[in-house]
């Protein structure tokens, strides 16, 4: 994936599920391949693809999934909506 095709947008108020840092999660949008979108932590390099999130949602219920960061007891719902 070429970096010139990527748009990086930070997700305000999101905690990284790996390192727990606040406001370090970015959504990377591929302008030519929307199915290649992913989110990543700019601090610890944690990444998860849109397809991984959609597969997890299909394997479980339709309710939003919650992720508890490693150093926190506070849960945060992450919902990814597919582009139409």
Protein Blocks (a to p, Z undefined) as FASTA:
>chain_A
ZZklpccdddehiacfklopahkaccdddfklmmlgccddfklopacdfklmmmmmmmmc
fbdcddddfkbcbdcdddddddZZ
